[in-house]
Amino acid sequence: MTPLSRDQMAWRVAQDLPGGSYVNLGVGIPELVSNHLPEDREVVFHCENGILGMGPMPEAGEEDFDLITAGKKPVTLVPGGAFIDSADAFAMIRGGHIDITVLGAFQVSATGDLANWATDEDDAKAPAVGGAMDLAAGARKVFVITDHVSKTGAPKLVEKCTYPLTAKGVVGTVFTDLAVIDVGPDGFSVRELVDGLSLDDLAARTGAKLSQSPDCKVLRAPMLDPGA
């Protein structure tokens, strides 16, 4: 069993973004999603620091550090893209105009609660919850992309979050390095599993009960170069 790389995780999320949608990409692994959008699909990527029509990351040597993501990483602008005031960018979020936001997480609960801004470690706590709160509450759908367990091996998918919450009951789907898991009325439902991993193996890495979708299939991603 080989877990997905970060780029493979981002690729998998990109496959579930419908054409014509407006999608916000959070800081971290979510920023890679714009690199892997299928060529025949048009999605408008939104960034809360004032970009509408964000493209993939630039080639090495082509970076313009006046054009960056919310995570201060260089990015590109697609034809027809626009720069907007940050206040307008947040008005789009708070006004319900963002179809999907893709966010990282420290924990996701079986009821869809999201904790992604602070842990119980002092050095990992941000000054405040920030824009993630607006995105989690304002977007029509919330996708989470994260490793299945923390660096210490602790489950990130849990029955109840123990870290400070960003928003309650908002997460619809979690994309991890091991599985694609939907969050519904009955908790976590596994839609895809990486090859060679059983549901029991996944359950041992999860802090909440799992069910298996009737049409659950193997999670396969292409071999990808980092940042491709």
Order of alpha helices (4+ residues) and beta strands (2+ residues): alpha-beta-beta-beta-beta-alpha-beta-beta-beta-alpha-beta-beta-beta-beta-beta-alpha-beta
